[in-house]
Amino acid sequence: MNLASSAAATRPGSSSIPLPTKALVVGMARQGAALARFFRQRGARLLLNDRRSLGAMLELYRAFHGPEIVWVTGGHPAYLAEWPDVIGVSGGVPLALPLLRAARARGVPITSDAGWLFALAPSTTVGITGSAGKTTTTTLLGRMVAAAAREVAEAPFPTPAPRPPARFARAWIGGNIGNPLLDRVDELRPEDGVVMEVSSFQLDVAHASPRVAMILNITPNHLDRHGTMEAYIAAKARLLAFQGPEDWAILGWDDPNAWA
């Protein structure tokens, strides 16, 4: 995929969020670092924010420094919302932060690594979520896709040898397990198969859906983050929110919360 054409490559069914010229990344953990790399590769100026001190993130600072990159550390001041076109949040960042509330009030889009991957990947993408069993299911399906591909490009676990005839050119497995696949989005091809575990934290602000969405089950979990069971179900349901008529939803039949 040509970097210059990435905005135009946003797949049908995703929310229309243009690539930013000024991006704020809140939380520089694994997903936040992937978002920072993604925005930087597309020419955006970066404002990187984390509650940790800069001294605790020296390796990250060495990876992200330069005239177009500013760090604000030790907290999440609300005034940062005045600067960016788009915000990317790491999964562990509470959306109730005054900074993010201020951003929503200003109409600044808040995004996740999973949302950008689903929006831009030309491949067959499978997103798997649920309160229990999503890692097991991602591992099982990931091994199946790996066996049906000519090669395995990314996987967080050993995979079986391919079994011809190949259904996919390459298999990619990751997301909430393994490495953020957003780092590899420009390598993905239409003939590839992508399997991702996705958490409710990533889905809260996702602006696109996978071609195949799987919700295994939804039982009370992470209510300290979501506040109510209804909000938690709504976060999981965003996996389906941007699907089109050619996409697929696979829902746990024995859990009404998964398909209600």
C-alpha positions in Angstrom: 0.0 0.0 0.0 1.3 3.4 -0.9 1.5 5.6 2.2 0.3 8.6 0.2 -2.8 6.8 -0.8 -3.7 5.4 2.7 -6.6 7.8 3.3 -8.2 6.9 0.0 -7.7 3.2 0.8 -10.1 3.4 3.8 -12.4 0.5 3.2 -16.2 0.9 2.8 -18.1 0.8 6.1 -15.5 2.6 8.2 -16.1 5.9 9.7 -14.5 8.7 7.7 -11.6 10.0 9.8 -8.9 11.6 7.7 -5.2 10.9 8.4 -4.0 13.7 10.7 -1.3 16.4 10.2 -1.1 16.8 14.0 -1.6 13.7 16.1 -1.8 13.3 19.9 -1.0 9.9 21.3 -2.2 9.3 24.9 -0.4 6.5 26.6 2.9 5.3 25.2 2.5 1.6 26.0 2.6 -1.1 23.2 -0.5 0.2 21.3 0.4 3.8 21.8 3.9 3.3 20.4 2.4 1.6 17.4 0.0 4.5 16.8 2.9 6.9 17.1 4.9 5.0 14.5 1.8 4.9 12.3 1.1 8.6 12.4 4.8 9.5 12.0 5.2 7.4 8.9 2.3 9.4 7.4 4.0 12.7 8.0 2.1 13.9 11.1 3.6 16.1 13.7 3.4 14.2 17.1 2.5 15.2 20.6 3.2 12.2 22.8 1.7 12.0 26.3 2.1 9.6 29.2 1.5 9.7 32.9 5.0 8.2 33.5 8.1 10.5 33.8 10.3 10.8 30.8 13.1 9.2 32.8 11.0 6.0 33.0 10.7 5.9 29.2 14.2 6.7 27.9 14.1 3.9 25.4 10.8 5.2 24.0 12.2 8.8 23.9 15.2 7.6 21.9 12.8 6.0 19.4 10.6 9.1 19.2 12.5 12.4 19.2 13.0 15.1 16.7 11.8 18.6 15.6 8.3 17.3 14.8 7.8 15.4 18.1 6.9 16.9 21.5 6.6 15.0 24.8 4.4 15.9 27.7 4.8 13.5 30.6 3.8 13.1 34.3 0.1 13.5 33.7 -2.6 14.1 31.1 -3.4 17.9 31.1 -6.7 18.8 29.5 -5.2 21.7 27.5 -3.5 19.2 25.2 -6.9 18.6 23.5 -6.6 22.1 21.8 -3.8 21.0 19.5 -4.4 17.8 17.5 -6.5 16.8 14.5 -6.8 13.2 15.8 -6.0 11.5 19.0 -4.8 7.9 19.3 -5.2 6.2 22.7 -3.4 3.1 24.1 -5.9 0.5 25.3 -5.2 1.0 29.0 -6.0 4.8 29.0 -9.3 5.6 30.8 -11.6 7.4 28.4 -13.0 9.4 31.4 -9.8 11.4 31.5 -10.5 15.2 31.5 -8.2 15.4 28.5 -10.3 13.0 26.4 -13.5 14.6 27.6 -12.2 17.9 26.5 -11.3 16.4 23.1 -14.8 15.0 22.6 -16.2 18.4 23.5 -14.1 19.9 20.7 -15.0 17.2 18.2 -11.5 15.8 18.0 -11.7 12.1 16.8 -10.3 9.6 19.3 -9.0 6.4 17.7 -7.3 3.1 18.5 -4.8 0.9 16.7 -7.4 -1.7 15.9 -9.7 0.9 14.3 -6.9 2.1 11.9 -5.9 -1.5 11.0 -9.5 -2.4 10.2 -10.0 0.8 8.2 -6.9 0.4 6.0 -6.2 -3.3 5.7 -7.0 -4.6 2.2 -6.9 -8.2 3.5 -9.5 -10.5 4.9 -9.6 -9.3 8.5 -11.1 -11.3 11.4 -11.6 -9.5 14.7 -12.3 -11.7 17.8 -13.6 -10.3 21.1 -15.5 -11.7 24.1 -15.3 -11.7 27.9 -13.7 -15.1 27.9 -12.1 -17.4 25.4 -10.9 -14.8 22.9 -7.2 -15.7 23.2 -8.0 -19.4 22.8 -10.2 -18.7 19.8 -7.7 -16.4 18.2 -5.0 -19.0 18.7 -7.1 -21.8 17.2 -8.3 -19.7 14.2 -4.8 -18.2 13.8 -3.4 -21.7 13.5 -6.1 -22.6 10.9 -5.4 -19.6 8.8 -1.6 -20.2 9.1 -2.2 -23.8 7.8 -4.2 -22.3 4.9 -1.5 -19.8 3.9 1.6 -20.0 1.8 3.6 -18.4 4.6 3.2 -17.0 8.1 4.3 -13.3 8.3 3.4 -12.6 11.9 2.3 -14.8 14.8 2.8 -14.8 18.6 3.0 -18.6 18.8 4.3 -21.6 16.8 2.2 -22.3 13.7 1.7 -25.5 11.7 3.3 -26.0 8.4 1.1 -24.8 5.4 -1.1 -27.4 3.8 -1.7 -26.8 0.1 -3.7 -25.7 -1.7 -3.2 -22.3 -0.1 -6.3 -20.1 0.7 -4.2 -17.1 1.7 -0.8 -15.7 0.6 0.3 -14.8 4.1 -1.1 -15.2 7.6 -0.9 -12.5 10.2 -2.0 -13.1 13.8 -1.8 -10.5 16.6 -3.6 -7.6 18.1 -4.3 -7.8 21.8 -2.0 -10.9 21.8 1.4 -10.7 20.1 2.4 -7.5 18.4 0.2 -4.7 17.2 -0.5 -5.4 13.6 -0.9 -1.7 12.8 3.0 -1.7 12.6 2.6 -4.0 9.5 -0.4 -2.4 7.8 1.5 -1.2 4.8 2.7 -4.8 4.1 -0.8 -6.3 4.0 -2.2 -7.5 0.7 -5.7 -8.4 -0.5 -4.8 -12.0 -0.6 -3.6 -12.1 3.0 -5.5 -13.4 6.1 -5.4 -11.4 9.3 -6.7 -12.7 12.7 -6.8 -10.2 15.6 -7.8 -10.5 19.2 -9.5 -7.2 20.1 -10.3 -5.9 23.6 -13.3 -3.7 24.6 -10.7 -1.0 25.4 -9.7 -0.9 21.8 -13.2 -1.2 20.5 -14.5 1.7 22.7 -13.1 4.1 20.1 -12.8 1.9 17.0 -13.9 3.7 13.8 -14.0 0.6 11.5 -14.9 -3.1 11.6 -13.2 -6.2 10.4 -14.6 -8.2 7.5 -15.4 -11.0 9.9 -16.4 -10.0 13.4 -16.7 -12.6 16.2 -18.3 -11.8 19.5 -18.0 -15.0 21.6 -19.8 -13.9 24.8 -20.3 -10.9 27.0 -20.4 -11.3 30.8 -19.7 -8.7 33.5 -16.1 -7.6 33.2 -14.1 -4.4 33.2 -17.0 -2.5 34.8 -14.5 -0.3 36.6 -13.6 1.0 33.1 -17.0 1.0 31.4 -19.2 1.9 34.4 -22.2 -0.2 33.4 -23.0 -3.5 31.8 -24.8 -1.6 29.0 -21.7 0.5 28.2 -19.6 -2.7 28.2 -21.9 -4.4 25.8 -22.0 -1.3 23.6 -18.1 -1.3 23.5 -18.1 -4.9 22.3 -20.9 -4.2 19.8 -18.7 -1.6 18.1 -16.9 -4.6 16.5 -20.0 -4.8 14.2 -20.9 -1.2 14.0 -19.2 -0.4 10.7 -19.7 -3.7 8.8 -21.1 -3.6 5.3 -23.5 -6.0 3.5 -20.6 -8.2 2.3 -19.2 -8.7 5.8 -19.8 -11.4 8.3 -20.8 -11.5 12.0 -20.3 -14.6 14.1 -22.1 -14.4 17.5 -22.1 -16.7 20.4 -25.5 -18.4 20.1 -25.8 -19.4 23.8 -25.2 -15.8 25.2 -28.0 -13.3 24.5 -25.6 -10.5 25.3 -23.5 -11.4 22.3 -26.4 -11.0 19.8 -29.0 -8.9 21.5 
